Amino acid sequence: MKVATAKTESIDDYIATFPREVQATLEKLRQTIQKAAPDATEKISYQMPTFYLNGNLVHFAAYKNHIGFYPAPSGIVAFQDELKKYKTSKGAIQFPIDEAIPHALVKKIVQFRVKENTK
């Protein structure tokens, strides 16, 4: 799978670098984040789509076998029970590329991060 390069300047550009089915998944994830954090702005940071609200809120990225979602360590700790079926690390969640993303859970995590970043 093609990976975005440092030249990617917008989330639209980033999403456009992937096959159609992955584009659809990424666009739906983007919409879920936008709805959960309507005041956040979009940018590319660390060569990944990033939502920013008083600091980085969440990032996401597509890989060969998964969609990476990066809600900071606090976003993972707060929802660790609901994330048990997914591979996680300190600041990352891996959603298998061939499975539906749990959008309701993503929404809750993003809303949690919005509260954190606006305190």
Legacy VTK file of the C-alpha trace (Angstrom):
# vtk DataFile Version 3.0
C-alpha trace
ASCII
DATASET POLYDATA
POINTS 119 float
0.000 0.000 0.000
1.218 3.466 -0.823
2.159 5.513 2.218
1.763 9.272 2.358
4.934 11.281 1.981
6.190 14.364 3.743
4.723 16.378 0.848
1.177 15.612 2.010
-0.215 18.989 3.018
-3.838 18.241 3.861
-5.978 15.401 5.120
-7.643 15.271 1.700
-4.220 14.793 0.075
-3.336 12.092 2.599
-6.558 10.128 2.077
-6.198 10.378 -1.714
-2.939 8.369 -1.579
-4.770 5.159 -0.616
-6.931 2.638 -2.519
-10.656 3.487 -2.743
-11.819 1.094 -0.021
-9.236 2.482 2.411
-10.170 6.039 1.421
-13.780 5.310 2.398
-12.691 3.962 5.790
-10.431 6.948 6.450
-13.081 9.456 5.375
-15.677 7.882 7.682
-13.178 7.970 10.571
-12.461 11.618 9.777
-16.194 12.437 9.840
-16.615 10.656 13.183
-13.794 12.740 14.667
-15.171 15.972 13.149
-18.600 15.342 14.695
-17.102 14.539 18.099
-14.777 17.566 18.030
-16.470 20.226 15.881
-14.172 23.001 17.153
-10.962 21.133 16.310
-8.916 22.137 13.288
-7.336 19.731 10.838
-3.690 19.589 9.897
-0.942 17.161 9.018
1.431 16.511 11.914
4.016 13.726 12.088
2.957 13.023 8.456
-0.483 11.944 9.740
-3.956 13.480 9.705
-4.253 15.357 12.980
-7.066 17.098 14.785
-5.887 20.029 16.887
-7.668 21.748 19.782
-5.449 23.509 22.318
-2.780 21.002 21.290
-2.874 17.777 19.336
-6.152 16.000 20.006
-5.931 12.782 17.957
-4.089 11.479 14.896
-4.900 8.632 12.524
-3.051 6.815 9.770
-3.491 3.889 7.398
-1.067 0.997 7.151
-0.989 -2.289 5.275
-2.894 -4.277 7.917
-4.494 -1.703 10.189
-5.748 1.810 10.751
-3.759 3.473 13.510
-5.620 5.784 15.872
-3.580 7.907 18.267
-5.575 9.515 21.106
-2.594 10.034 23.471
-1.914 7.615 26.329
-4.765 9.052 28.426
-7.309 8.213 25.725
-6.218 4.586 25.799
-6.044 4.221 29.579
-9.523 5.718 30.021
-11.080 3.172 27.635
-8.813 0.166 28.205
-11.691 -2.212 28.949
-13.481 -1.319 25.708
-10.214 -1.590 23.770
-9.295 -5.104 24.938
-10.012 -6.692 21.547
-7.594 -4.322 19.768
-3.827 -4.160 19.783
-2.767 -1.097 21.763
0.449 0.479 22.953
1.194 3.544 25.054
-0.392 5.999 22.620
-1.773 3.905 19.763
-4.731 1.703 18.887
-4.685 -0.604 15.873
-7.987 -1.287 14.139
-7.595 -4.211 11.688
-7.985 -2.932 8.139
-10.451 -5.691 7.251
-12.828 -4.994 10.173
-15.271 -2.167 10.806
-13.933 0.633 12.952
-15.898 0.997 16.218
-17.096 4.526 15.479
-19.150 4.863 18.681
-16.026 4.090 20.710
-13.895 6.468 18.625
-16.486 9.191 19.273
-16.313 8.614 23.043
-12.509 8.672 23.023
-12.420 11.899 20.989
-14.970 13.546 23.300
-12.825 12.497 26.277
-9.765 14.079 24.635
-11.721 17.286 23.890
-12.576 17.588 27.598
-8.924 17.009 28.484
-7.616 19.588 26.029
-10.141 22.274 26.968
-9.637 22.156 30.744
LINES 1 120
119 0 1 2 3 4 5 6 7 8 9 10 11 12 13 14 15 16 17 18 19 20 21 22 23 24 25 26 27 28 29 30 31 32 33 34 35 36 37 38 39 40 41 42 43 44 45 46 47 48 49 50 51 52 53 54 55 56 57 58 59 60 61 62 63 64 65 66 67 68 69 70 71 72 73 74 75 76 77 78 79 80 81 82 83 84 85 86 87 88 89 90 91 92 93 94 95 96 97 98 99 100 101 102 103 104 105 106 107 108 109 110 111 112 113 114 115 116 117 118
